Structures are given as structure tokens and as C-alpha cells.
Amino acid sequence: MADCECLPKCPFFHDRMTNMPAVAEMMKKRYCKGDSSGCARYMIFKKLGREKVPADLFPHMKEVAEQIISKG
């Protein structure tokens, strides 16, 4: 599988994780490289659009993503 289509411009990794490169790489391996469907940010992006993704949402916060999606 290919990398997530959002990865090149993902504000989470390019703005929030610049000071933690090792952690960022582990998260990218889990959520961005291959199957991105488990990433909370990607879930919202696909259902509601980029503008609805909260800046402070971490990739592992699927429950929060599901709540946001259910509210539309």
C-alpha cells in the first residue's frame, strides 16, 4: 500500500511533531504508511473534509473522530 495522501502536507506531523522526530516516525509507520484507515485525522478528512480536522487531534484518537463524524 502507498503512503497516506495527506502525509506530505499533514499539519500534525509538520507543525506539532517537529520536536519529536522518533515518535513522529513511529506514528507515521503505524498510521500513514500503508493502511491509513485507522488514523483519526484521516477518518475525518475522508468523511468531512480537511477543514473539519481539528489541529490538536492525534492519529490514535479514533473515538473522538467518530464523535466528530457523527455530528457532521
VEXDREN-2710 file (C-alpha; in Angstrom, 1 decimal):
% VEXDREN-2710
k/r/px/py/pz
1/MET/0.0/0.0/0.0
2/ALA/1.0/3.6/-0.6
3/ASP/1.6/6.3/1.9
4/CYS/-1.4/8.3/3.1
5/GLU/-2.3/11.0/0.6
6/CYS/-2.3/13.6/3.4
7/LEU/1.2/12.8/4.7
8/PRO/3.1/15.3/2.5
9/LYS/1.1/18.3/4.0
10/CYS/-0.2/16.8/7.3
11/PRO/-0.1/19.7/9.8
12/PHE/0.1/17.2/12.7
13/PHE/3.5/16.0/11.6
14/HIS/4.8/19.2/10.1
15/ASP/3.7/21.5/12.8
16/ARG/3.1/19.5/16.0
17/MET/5.7/16.8/15.9
18/THR/8.8/18.6/14.6
19/ASN/10.5/18.4/18.1
20/MET/9.9/14.7/18.4
21/PRO/11.2/13.0/15.2
22/ALA/11.5/9.5/16.7
23/VAL/7.9/9.5/18.0
24/ALA/6.7/11.0/14.7
25/GLU/8.3/8.3/12.7
26/MET/6.7/5.6/14.9
27/MET/3.3/7.2/14.4
28/LYS/3.9/7.6/10.7
29/LYS/4.8/3.9/10.4
30/ARG/1.6/2.9/12.2
31/TYR/-0.9/5.4/10.7
32/CYS/0.5/6.8/7.5
33/LYS/2.5/4.2/5.7
34/GLY/0.2/1.5/4.3
35/ASP/-3.4/1.4/5.6
36/SER/-4.4/4.9/6.8
37/SER/-8.0/4.0/7.7
38/GLY/-7.1/3.7/11.4
39/CYS/-5.9/7.3/11.6
40/ALA/-8.4/9.6/13.3
41/ARG/-7.3/12.5/11.2
42/TYR/-7.7/10.6/8.0
43/MET/-11.1/9.3/9.0
44/ILE/-12.4/12.9/9.4
45/PHE/-10.6/14.1/6.3
46/LYS/-12.3/11.4/4.2
47/LYS/-15.8/11.9/5.6
48/LEU/-16.0/15.6/6.3
49/GLY/-13.0/17.3/4.5
50/ARG/-9.7/18.7/5.6
51/GLU/-11.2/21.8/7.1
52/LYS/-13.0/19.7/9.7
53/VAL/-9.9/18.0/11.1
54/PRO/-9.1/19.6/14.5
55/ALA/-5.5/20.8/14.7
56/ASP/-5.0/19.1/18.1
57/LEU/-6.3/15.7/17.0
58/PHE/-3.8/12.9/17.4
59/PRO/-3.9/9.9/14.9
60/HIS/-4.8/7.5/17.7
61/MET/-8.0/9.4/18.8
62/LYS/-10.5/7.3/16.8
63/GLU/-13.3/7.7/19.4
64/VAL/-13.0/11.5/19.1
65/ALA/-13.0/11.2/15.3
66/GLU/-16.1/9.0/15.4
67/GLN/-17.9/11.6/17.5
68/ILE/-17.0/14.4/15.2
69/ILE/-18.1/12.4/12.2
70/SER/-21.4/11.6/13.8
71/LYS/-22.1/15.3/14.4
72/GLY/-21.2/16.1/10.8
END
